[in-house]
Amino acid sequence: MQRRFIDYLFISLKGIAMGAADAVPGVSGGTIAFISGIYEELITTISGVNLSLLTTFKDSGFSAFWKQLNGNFLVALLTGIVISFVSFMRLAKFLIEEHPVLIWSFFFGLIVASIFFVGKQIKTWNLGTIVALIFGTLAAYYVTTLPSLANNDSPIFLFFAGAIAICAMILPGISGSFILVILGAYKTLSDALHDFDFKRIALFAVGALVGLLSFSRILKWLFKHYKNTTLAVLTGFIFGSLNKIWPWKETFTILEKSTGQRIPVSRITEYGTIEVYQREINDFDTYKMVSEHSVSPFHYSEINNAIDPQIGMAAGLMAIGFLTIFILERIGSKTS
């Protein structure tokens, strides 16, 4: 398709939104790609990266190679993703630590709207699509209940963490960053980006590239042969992921970094949510959340010494997140 400069600028902006989403444990950049109208082109483009490109380059030159690669699209999108992911990962870390209820409220509204926009792409509802929807919901919900592992920075581990996480990052509803949290690689990667540790970044990136090129082919095949069912599973993924993004949490188990032991949160504080205690002592590194579950804002306040659950601001940010998806979908419908 023939695109103008402004079209590629919009693609870069969509990439920025994808990168920002992928930096947050619980939000999927694949959801943003789907809503903004570039998901299938992205999957098709990535799955088209193979040895035939080298043959085209050899026989027909760079211009034909670049066109077959859909290079302008990839460069515009990846530029936005990389710049946003690296910069927003730092901002996301600050917001999650200092204002967790508010940032999760925004993303909760965003994901609720995403369910509607992905679900409406399903053209035919039957027993198969309903089962697929239920399966996707239960699978994603189960993933959100998994406890986090301890940090691990071995080279082989980082490679496989990259391969696994990138598959999740391009799936609407499954958060690649949350998969990194579960694997115990999120802090390792964020530290590497913060310290510009290019060796660890490269190991992760190579694993991500291998995973991306492999998994995109599977997704392309599924969209071609089982589009309705695939969409139903993806809608379920998004719905099930809401458990992770719910703003009010009660912590059960934490990891003590100095000893490597998993202990009940009640052993170190009377607060029921570890993030509240961490903000009070201004220390976000000594303890790490391992297991938690969603609670009502009133129970959240009760278990944290009558802390303000910020219901009003949370509701407002949910509404803003919800409306953000409408704007992205409108842009996507005009520029895709």
C-alpha positions in Angstrom: 0.0 0.0 0.0 1.2 3.5 -0.8 1.7 5.6 2.4 2.6 9.2 3.0 5.0 10.6 5.6 2.1 11.4 7.9 0.9 7.8 7.8 4.4 6.6 9.0 4.3 9.3 11.7 1.0 7.8 12.9 2.6 4.3 12.8 5.4 5.6 15.0 2.9 7.0 17.4 1.2 3.7 17.6 4.6 2.1 18.2 5.1 4.6 21.1 1.8 3.5 22.6 2.8 -0.2 22.1 6.2 0.3 23.8 4.6 2.1 26.7 2.1 -0.7 27.2 4.7 -3.4 27.0 6.8 -1.7 29.7 4.0 -2.2 32.2 3.6 -5.6 33.8 -0.1 -6.4 33.1 -0.6 -4.5 29.8 0.0 -5.9 26.4 1.4 -4.0 23.4 -0.4 -6.5 21.2 -3.7 -5.1 22.5 -2.6 -1.6 21.4 -1.6 -2.9 18.0 -4.9 -4.7 17.6 -7.0 -1.7 18.6 -5.0 0.7 16.5 -5.5 -1.3 13.3 -2.0 -2.6 12.6 -2.0 -6.0 14.3 -2.5 -8.3 11.3 0.0 -6.3 9.1 2.5 -6.5 12.0 2.1 -10.3 12.2 2.3 -10.7 8.4 5.3 -8.5 8.1 7.3 -10.3 10.9 6.4 -13.7 9.6 7.6 -12.7 6.2 11.2 -12.2 7.5 12.9 -15.3 6.0 15.7 -16.4 3.7 13.7 -15.5 0.6 14.5 -11.9 1.4 18.2 -12.6 0.8 17.3 -14.1 -2.6 15.3 -11.0 -3.5 18.1 -8.8 -2.4 20.6 -10.7 -4.6 18.4 -11.0 -7.7 16.4 -7.7 -7.6 18.4 -5.3 -5.5 17.8 -3.3 -2.3 14.6 -1.6 -3.4 12.7 -4.9 -4.0 14.2 -6.3 -0.8 13.0 -3.3 1.2 9.5 -3.5 -0.3 9.1 -7.2 0.4 10.3 -6.6 3.9 7.8 -3.8 4.4 10.8 -1.9 5.7 9.2 1.5 6.1 6.5 0.1 8.2 8.9 -1.8 10.4 11.3 1.1 10.9 8.5 3.5 11.8 6.9 1.1 14.2 10.1 -0.2 15.8 11.4 3.3 16.3 8.4 4.2 18.3 8.4 1.0 20.3 12.1 1.0 21.2 12.2 4.7 22.3 9.0 4.4 24.3 9.9 1.0 25.9 13.3 2.1 27.1 12.1 5.5 28.4 8.7 4.4 29.8 10.1 1.4 31.6 11.8 3.9 34.0 8.6 6.0 34.3 6.4 2.9 34.8 8.7 1.8 37.6 8.3 5.1 39.3 4.5 5.3 38.8 3.9 1.7 40.0 6.0 2.3 43.1 4.6 5.7 44.0 1.1 5.8 42.6 0.1 2.1 42.0 -3.7 2.6 42.4 -3.8 5.4 39.9 -1.6 3.9 37.2 -3.4 0.6 37.4 -6.8 2.3 37.3 -5.8 4.0 34.0 -4.7 0.7 32.5 -7.8 -1.1 33.8 -10.1 1.3 31.9 -7.9 0.9 28.8 -8.2 -2.9 28.9 -11.9 -2.9 29.6 -12.5 -0.9 26.4 -10.1 -3.2 24.6 -12.3 -6.2 25.3 -15.2 -4.5 23.4 -13.1 -3.5 20.4 -11.3 -6.9 20.0 -14.6 -8.8 20.6 -16.5 -7.0 18.0 -14.1 -8.3 15.3 -15.6 -11.8 15.9 -18.0 -12.2 12.9 -19.8 -15.4 14.0 -20.6 -16.6 17.5 -21.1 -20.4 17.9 -20.2 -23.1 20.4 -16.6 -23.1 19.2 -16.0 -19.4 19.7 -17.7 -19.4 23.1 -15.4 -22.3 24.2 -12.4 -20.4 22.8 -13.4 -17.3 24.7 -13.8 -19.2 28.0 -10.5 -21.0 27.4 -8.7 -17.7 26.7 -10.2 -16.1 29.8 -9.3 -19.0 32.2 -5.8 -19.3 30.7 -5.0 -15.6 31.2 -6.5 -15.5 34.6 -4.4 -18.5 35.6 -1.3 -16.7 34.4 -2.1 -13.7 36.5 -2.3 -15.9 39.7 1.2 -17.4 39.2 3.7 -16.4 41.8 6.8 -14.5 40.7 10.2 -16.2 40.7 13.5 -14.9 42.1 15.6 -12.8 39.8 17.9 -14.7 37.5 20.5 -13.1 35.1 22.3 -16.2 33.7 22.9 -15.8 29.9 20.8 -18.9 28.8 18.0 -17.8 31.1 17.9 -14.2 29.6 17.8 -15.7 26.1 14.8 -17.9 26.8 13.1 -15.1 28.9 13.3 -12.9 25.8 11.9 -15.6 23.5 9.0 -16.3 25.8 8.2 -12.7 26.7 8.2 -11.5 23.1 5.5 -14.1 22.3 3.4 -12.7 25.0 4.1 -9.1 24.0 2.5 -9.6 20.6 -0.5 -11.4 22.0 -3.4 -9.1 22.9 -4.2 -9.5 26.6 -1.0 -11.4 27.6 1.5 -9.0 29.1 5.1 -9.7 28.1 6.4 -7.6 31.0 4.2 -9.6 33.4 5.7 -12.8 32.0 9.1 -11.3 32.8 7.9 -10.6 36.3 6.8 -14.2 36.7 10.1 -15.5 35.3 12.0 -13.2 37.6 13.6 -11.4 34.7 11.8 -8.0 34.8 14.1 -6.4 37.3 17.2 -7.9 35.6 16.1 -6.3 32.3 15.1 -3.0 33.8 18.5 -2.8 35.6 20.3 -3.7 32.4 18.4 -0.8 30.6 19.1 1.5 33.4 22.9 0.7 33.6 23.2 0.3 29.8 24.5 -3.2 30.2 24.7 -4.0 26.5 25.7 -7.7 27.0 22.5 -8.5 29.0 20.4 -6.4 26.7 21.8 -8.2 23.6 21.2 -11.6 25.1 17.6 -10.7 25.8 17.2 -9.1 22.3 18.5 -12.1 20.4 16.1 -14.4 22.3 13.3 -12.0 21.6 14.1 -12.0 17.9 14.1 -15.8 17.7 10.8 -16.0 19.6 9.2 -13.3 17.5 10.2 -14.8 14.1 8.9 -18.2 15.2 5.7 -17.3 16.9 4.6 -14.8 14.3 4.3 -17.6 11.7 2.0 -19.5 14.0 -0.2 -16.4 14.6 -0.4 -15.7 10.8 -1.5 -19.3 10.2 -4.1 -19.1 12.9 -5.5 -15.8 11.6 -5.7 -17.3 8.0 -7.4 -20.6 8.9 -9.2 -20.0 12.3 -9.7 -16.2 12.5 -12.9 -16.2 14.5 -11.7 -18.8 17.0 -8.3 -17.0 17.3 -10.1 -13.7 18.0 -12.3 -15.3 20.6 -9.2 -16.7 22.4 -7.5 -13.3 22.3 -10.6 -11.6 23.6 -10.6 -14.1 26.5 -6.9 -13.3 27.1 -7.7 -9.6 27.5 -10.7 -10.3 29.8 -8.7 -12.7 32.0 -5.8 -10.3 32.3 -8.1 -7.8 34.2 -7.3 -9.6 37.4 -3.6 -8.5 37.2 -4.5 -4.9 36.5 -7.1 -4.4 39.2 -5.8 -1.5 41.2 -6.5 -2.7 44.8 -4.4 -5.7 46.0 -3.7 -7.7 49.2 -0.3 -9.2 49.4 0.2 -12.7 50.8 3.8 -13.7 50.3 7.0 -11.7 49.6 10.6 -12.5 48.8 13.3 -11.2 51.2 16.2 -10.3 48.9 18.9 -10.6 51.5 18.0 -14.2 52.5 16.2 -15.4 49.4 13.3 -16.6 51.6 9.6 -16.4 50.9 7.8 -15.1 53.9 4.2 -13.9 54.7 3.9 -10.1 54.5 2.5 -10.1 58.0 6.0 -11.0 59.3 7.5 -7.7 58.4 4.6 -5.2 58.5 1.0 -4.7 59.7 0.1 -3.3 56.3 -1.8 -5.8 54.0 -0.2 -4.5 50.8 3.6 -4.6 50.4 3.7 -1.5 48.2 2.1 0.6 50.9 4.9 -0.5 53.3 7.6 0.0 50.7 6.4 3.6 50.1 6.4 4.3 53.8 10.0 3.2 54.3 11.1 4.4 50.8 12.6 1.0 50.0 11.5 -0.9 46.9 14.4 -3.3 46.6 14.6 -5.2 49.9 11.3 -7.0 49.5 9.5 -8.3 46.3 5.9 -9.3 45.9 5.5 -13.0 45.2 1.7 -13.6 45.6 -1.3 -11.4 45.9 -5.0 -11.2 45.1 -7.5 -8.6 44.1 -9.7 -7.0 46.8 -12.3 -4.3 47.0 -11.1 -0.7 47.5 -12.8 -0.7 50.9 -11.0 -3.9 52.0 -7.8 -2.4 50.7 -8.3 0.6 52.9 -9.1 -1.6 55.9 -6.0 -3.8 55.7 -3.8 -0.7 55.2 -4.6 1.3 58.3 -7.5 3.2 56.7 -5.4 4.5 53.8 -7.3 6.5 51.2 -8.3 4.1 48.4 -8.5 7.0 46.0 -11.8 5.8 44.5 -12.7 9.1 42.9 -9.4 9.6 41.1 -9.2 5.9 40.2 -12.7 6.1 38.6 -11.7 9.2 36.6 -8.5 7.5 35.4 -10.4 4.4 34.4 -12.7 6.6 32.3 -9.7 8.3 30.7 -8.1 4.9 29.9 -11.4 3.8 28.4 -11.7 6.8 26.2 -8.0 6.5 25.1 -8.9 3.2 23.4 -11.8 4.9 21.6 -9.3 7.5 20.3 -6.7 4.9 19.3 -9.4 2.9 17.5 -10.6 6.0 15.6 -7.1 6.8 14.5 -6.6 3.1 13.5 -9.7 3.1 11.4 -8.6 6.3 9.6 -5.0 5.3 8.9 -5.0 1.5 8.6 
